[in-house]
Structures are given as structure tokens and as C-alpha cells.
Amino acid sequence: MDTLTPAQARRIALAAQGFADPPPGGAPDRRHLRRVLGRTGLLQMDSVNVLQRAHYLPLYSRLGPYPTALLDAAAYRRPRELFEYWGHEASLLPLSLHRLLRWRMADGHAWGGVARLARDHPQLIAWIRREVRDNGPLTAAELETDVPRRTGDWGWNWTAAKTALEWLFWRGEVLVPHRNSGFARVYDVPERVLPAEVLDAPTPQPADAFRELVRISAAALGVATESDLRDYFRLPVAGARTAVRELTDAGELLAVEVAGWRQPAYLHHAARLPRWIRAATLVSPFDPLVWRRERVERLFDFTYRIEIYTPARQRIYGYYVLPFLLGDRLVARVDLKADRATGTLRIPAAWAERDAPAETPAALAAELRRLAGWLGLAEVAAPERGDLGTDLGNQLRALAV
């Protein structure tokens, strides 16, 4: 194919992300988790817990209700299959990617404050390193009483201990065996976290790692621009550009045009173009399908911005807004909150897209009931505002009868 329509590009992208895969025939298990990770390549993490932690939601969107302990075990129990590191952002990644990200570990930290502390206080870094090696696993809180507190330019008021740990984490000198009950990272040395065969695997040259990471990105995206491919693992411009050119020369990427896209596109050689997508699911703001907002506009004609950090009075759609995927279109968006004290899924707002099909309210109501059940919430409250509120509320009441 030399030219793709927007609808074809959209179905290719959804299939690449796993939305064309058949649902589990029974209870989802480790095989289904591996299938999703084989599609997405990683899971982004985020600390916001107004609904559900971000890394759990992409599996739900592709598998339906599943036991979150399945992911916890793969990430934090032996024999673990995932590890925490900086992939797209903070991410859970397959163990096979450890060697491909060592170029990042060898590089300076992206945040200037962390790099400055490491440069100006090497004795603190050495002390933290020894403490974790001798007494780990440890949280930052268990170390911070012995080091001076800084409340300067770091927006989270991290202590010097936390900052030093983040430097060592970026460098791969400490890793995360598990999270504590408050979702804080617990740190330990790599040899007590990862299998020896992972740590002993040879380190590729950066150019070889970039090529393999672009290969993974291309398979996960299906069809993408060069900047899409680069953004997936936040690769350097020159390295990603060279990798794209090499994979195109090798026939693994096929240069195509997508109608309406301003930039050239690249089609993965094994990408599927299904005749239809039969999805009806909510998608996390941190799902790889939607985390690159400019790509979402190209694929879905859907303008999406997360408004968590926007003052409440200035928000358009809400605090934690999830797009609703119906078929191969994003047809609505809902602001959601899990009210765990009352066992209720609250809907501060619900909005329909201008071309949403007539079945949107009924399909979304069914999905909200499914989501509530997965979250252990007995009730779904009526929407509080939004142009979809009345119709969605009627459908929710009908389901409750």
C-alpha cells in the first residue's frame, strides 16, 4: 500500500495495539498479559489514583475485567517478567528491554535538579548507594531522616535522599523490587531484583538499541510518523532518524502516505488491516493508544488534553477524563472518580463527540457498569454535567432496573 485513508490508518493502529484481538475465553491469565505486552511493548505508570492506577488500565481496556494481582505478580514477584524504568515515561517494561535501555542509564538525567545534586554532592550519592547495598530494600522515607531536606526547585519537595535515589534509579544502579502500600518505590540493588541472565546480557551499541526500540515502536503503532516512532521510547532525534532509515532500507518499514497527514508515514511490514474493530471500552489518559495527543488528532479527529494540572475553573471536560472507544472511533469522554468510601463510580461529567452514533449512550452505560464491577464498586451514579449526561443517565437507570 502506498496510500492509506484515515480510516485504514486508524484500524491498523488499533489492531497493532491489540484492540482487534479476541477477548479471553475465560479468566485472563499470564498468557493474556504477555499478549498485551507483546502489542504495547510497555505500560506507563502514574501516581494519580482517583479512578485506578494508570498501569492497570491498558490491560482492562484490551482484556476486560481481570485480576490486578496478575500484573502485580509479573512486575513484583519472582519469577518476574517486568521491571520499572524510564521507557516512555515511568513504565513497566519487559525484562528483554533492560539491555536496550542501558544507553539511557549511561546518560545524564533529564531533570536538571537531579543531575545537579549528583554533580555537586558525589559523597551523598556514594552514601545512598552503600546504604541500599548494605540495608536494602529501602524507601526514600527510610533514608531521608539522615540527610538534609531540600525544598528548592523540585516541585515535589523531594528530600536529598529521594533525589539521590532517583539519580541512581536513572543510572540503573538501583531498581524497584516492589512498591509499598502507599505506592512509594522501594529500592534495591539490581542483582537482588533482576535475574543474572538479564544483567549479564551484552550491552548493545546505542545505534543497535535505537534500531531495536524503533522496531518495537513500529510494531506497537502499526503506522506512524518518524516523530511518533521516536516518542514511543523518547529516543534522541538523530538516533531514531537513523534507525527509521535503516529499517526502511531493510524493508521492515514501508514508506506510505496517509491522507490528511502532513508528515510521511511508515507502515510496519507485518501490520494488519482488519475490516472492522469491535471495541467498546474506556481508555486511560496514559494508554499508549492516546498518550501522544497530536497522533490522536490525526487518527481519530479527537482533541484530547489531560486537565489534572489545570485549575478547576479552567477545565473544559474534567479532572480525570477517559475517552470511550466504540468500534474504531473515540465517540465520547467521561470524567470518572472511584468513590471507594461509598462503593460508587461517580461521573462528574460526560460528553459526546459531534459525530457520536446513536448507540453511544447505551454502549457507554454498559461499559461503565462493567468498569464499576471490575473496580469493586456497587453503584454507578448519574452524570453530574455534560451534554451526554441525560441520555447516559437514562441508560444507566435502565440497566439498574
Secondary structure, 3 states (H helix, E strand, C coil): CCEECHHHHHHHHHHHCCCCCCCCCCCCCHHHHHHHHHHHCCEECCCCCCCCCHHHHHHHHHHCCCCCHHHHHHHHCCCCCEEEEECCCEEEEEHHHCHHHHHHHCCCCCCHHHHHHHHHCHHHHHHHHHHHHHHCCEEHHHHHCCCCCCCCCCCCCCCHHHHHHHHHHHCCCCEEEEECCCCCEEEECHHHCCCHHHHCCCCCCHHHHHHHHHHHHHHHHCEEEHHHHHHHCCCCHHHHHHHHHHHHHCCCEEEEEECCCCCCEEEECCCCCCCCCCCEEECCCCCCCCCCHHHHHHHHCCCCCCCCCCCHHHCCCCCCEEEEEECCEEEEEEEEEEECCCCEEEEEEEEECCCCCCCHHHHHHHHHHHHHHHHCCCEECCCCCCCCHHHHHHHHHHHHC
